[in-house]
Each structure stands twice: as structure tokens, then as C-alpha cells.
Amino acid sequence: MKAIVIEEHGGLDKLLIKDVPAPEVKEGEVLVKVYACGINHLDTWMRRGIEGKAFPLPLIPGSDVSGVVENDGGHGGLKGREVVLSPGFSCGACETCLAGEDVLCRGYGILGESKNGGLAEYIAVNRRHLIKKNPRLSFEEAASIPLTFLTAYHMLVTRGNIRKGETVLVHAGASGVSSAAIQIAKLCGAVVITTAGSREKAEFAMSLGADHAIFYRDEDFATRVKEINNGKMVDMVLDHVGGETFVRSLGIIKPGGRIVFCGTTTGRKVEIDLRRVFFRNISILGSTMGNFNELVKVFELFDKGLLKPTVTKVLPVREVREAHRMMADREVIGKIVLRVDRGWQ
């Protein structure tokens, strides 16, 4: 089969189209013919390499996968079913997995990061990771949902314990995770302030339900938040930007509030005055992905029409380098999805 393969870390030229053996279907697994695969910052980090993090190269990237079951391994007539894959996987047998907290499993990993992902003609996964695709969703739309919406749901609902009437600042509102977070926060009854780097991105965030948008390139977001919020601070900040925003974000969280973060796209090291945290009872909450039950809840919200996909760009799989370039240059609004079942040549 054809696949995108990363054999060594580096630039865009490390994204190779290669012929590789099709995956074997092991006990408990099914074989899925991939139709579409979403692109995330995780893909670019894996391609470039991260200090102190070992990736099992060579590796097929791609965490957000939709497709059709080609071989169900004899598991109850799944052949031909349109499915979406859970991007996270775990052992399924340890105490945390049995308690439904698979994200805390010591064996937890992510497709396209810890094992081969979806930028290939076929992928073999445990049948536990299948979610039936709603026929109202296209394959591209379905492949835009799992990682970002699961991450946002886990941050806001599970970790952040968001409550109706609270005010939430969502950084980088046009990004994948934040465009999901805006919708989920509004669904929970929050007032949402977001930051954006252009008018186009601000309009996109507002179209998803954000109440206010701040142009962070032209104005200090911390000052504008207080102006927008009648001099008050916010209850929660949702951040995956890191270095450029983290310290200033702490300064606009009201006593007893919290900052929930899942990434560090602009830097992983910050220097903070800890007194600003404990004197004001601020909670700093790290968050990674989420568990399978949360993902099921996310898709139930899509089934009810309460959330909508944020696909703004679909490219053929052969243009994977262009997708990575757009991510690196911050040209992305919403989600980029690669069409995998065609477009290799």
C-alpha cells in the first residue's frame, strides 16, 4: 500500500510517499480503508522531533482518521461500516482503563505518534477504537473532529469544570482545538472571549459563537479582556500557545479561577511568580487528549446538531508537505484535512 512515512526528523522533505506492506490484522483488530485524515500540530512536532521525546521511527503520521472497515476480523458484521477512529489507544486492561480513564494508562499512546497512523491506504486498529460515522458527516468532516474536539472537551468539561455563566478566554480562536473549544464553551453557557491574529480569523471565531475577539497583534490581550469584561477578570483561560501568553494569562484570572493548557506552540519554558498563583488560589491544570467515553459524548453532540465541524481546507494526500507548511506559517483557520483514498499521484 502507499503511505506517508517519516524515517527521520527534519524539514518538509522528510515527508515521504512510499510503498509499504499493508498492516496485518491481529486478534481483536479490524482493517480500515482510510478515506480522510486530519492534520494537527502534533504531526508537525513529530516530523520535526521534540527534545527529550523518542518517536518510533520510521512512522506513518496521522491521528484523525475516517474510513470504511475492509476486514472486520470476524467481529460481528463490521465489514463495510463507515467509521471514525479514536486517536488515543491504551492497554484496555489496567485499573485506569477499566475505570474509563484510559488517558491515564501507562501504555496510552496516540495514532501517528506512538504507532502508525492514518496517512496510508489502510490502518489496522483494535475494534474498541471504532466509532460509527454519522452519514450526515462527510469523511472529511468526520476526520476533522476526534483529536481537537476531544482535547477541547476534556480541557473545558473534565479538567476545567466549566460552569454556566462563567467567562472564558480562549487563545488562538481560529485554531483546531480553540475552534472546538469555543463551540463547547458556548454550549455550556459560558461567555467566550478569544484572541485572533487577523480579521479573517476573528470573524471565523465569532461565527462559531465567540462573544468577543481580540486582535493580539495590535493590542494587549490582557488589557482588552478587562475592558471587555467591565474591569473584571475571567474565570478560566484555555491555552495551547504557551510561551507568548501563559504569564500574562495568569494575571487576568480571578481569584479561584483556573488556566487549562494542552500545548506550548510558542515555547515550553516560562518564568512565573508563584505568589500570584497561591495567594489567589489559581489552579494550573495540564491536559492531554481525553478518554474514549468523552469522545463518544462529543460525537453524540454532533449527532444532535449541537456542534459543527470546522474544516476549511481539503487537500489531496500528496500535498501533505503543503499542509505542514500552512500549519507552520499559521495560515490555518479551523482544520486542514487530507483526502487519502485518492490523490496519491
C-alpha positions, 0 to 999 in steps of 0.5 A: 500500500502507499503511505506517508512515512517519516524515517527521520526528523527534519524539514518538509522533505522528510515527508515521504510517499512510499510503498509499504506492506499493508498492516496485518490484522491481529486478534481483536483488530479490524482493517480500515480503508482510510478515506480522510485524515486530519492534520494537527500540530502534533504531526508537525512536532513529530516530523520535526522531533521534540527534545527529550521525546523518542518517536518510533521511527520510521512512522506513518503520521496521522491521528484523525482518521475516517474510513470504511472497515475492509476486514472486520476480523470476524467481529460481528458484521463490521465489514463495510461500516463507515467509521471514525477512529479514536486517536488515543489507544491504551492497554484496555486492561489496567485499573485506569482503563477499566475505570474509563480513564484510559488517558491515564494508562501507562501504555496510552499512546496516540495514532501517528505518534506512538504507532502508525497512523492514518496517512496510508491506504489502510490502518489496522486498529483494535475494534474498541477504537471504532466509532460509527460515522454519522452519514450526515458527516462527510469523511472529511468532516468526520476526520476533522473532529476526534483529536481537537474536539476531544482535547477541547472537551476534556480541557473545558468539561473534565479538567476545567469544570466549566460552569454556566455563566462563567467567562472564558478566554480562549487563545488562538480562536481560529485554531483546531482545538480553540475552534472546538473549544469555543463551540463547547464553551458556548454550549455550556453557557459560558461567555467566550472571549478569544484572541485572533491574529487577523480579521479573517480569523476573528470573524471565523471565531465569532461565527462559531459563537465567540462573544468577543475577539481580540486582535493580539497583534495590535493590542494587549490581550490582557488589557482588552479582556478587562475592558471587555469584561467591565474591569473584571477578570475571567474565570478560566483561560484555555491555552495551547500557545504557551510561551507568548501568553501563559504569564500574562494569562495568569494575571487576568484570572480571578481569584479561584479561577483556573488556566487549562493548557494542552500545548506550548506552540510558542515555547515550553519554558516560562518564568512565573511568580508563584505568589500570584498563583497561591495567594489567589488560589489559581489552579494550573491544570495540564491536559492531554487528549481525553478518554474514549467515553468523552469522545463518544459524548462529543460525537453524540453532540454532533449527532444532535446538531449541537456542534459543527465541524470546522474544516476549511481546507481539503487537500489531496494526500500528496500535498501533505508537505503543503499542509505542514507548511500552512500549519507552520506559517499559521495560515490555518483557520479551523482544520486542514484535512487530507483526502487519502483514498485518492490523490496519491499521484 
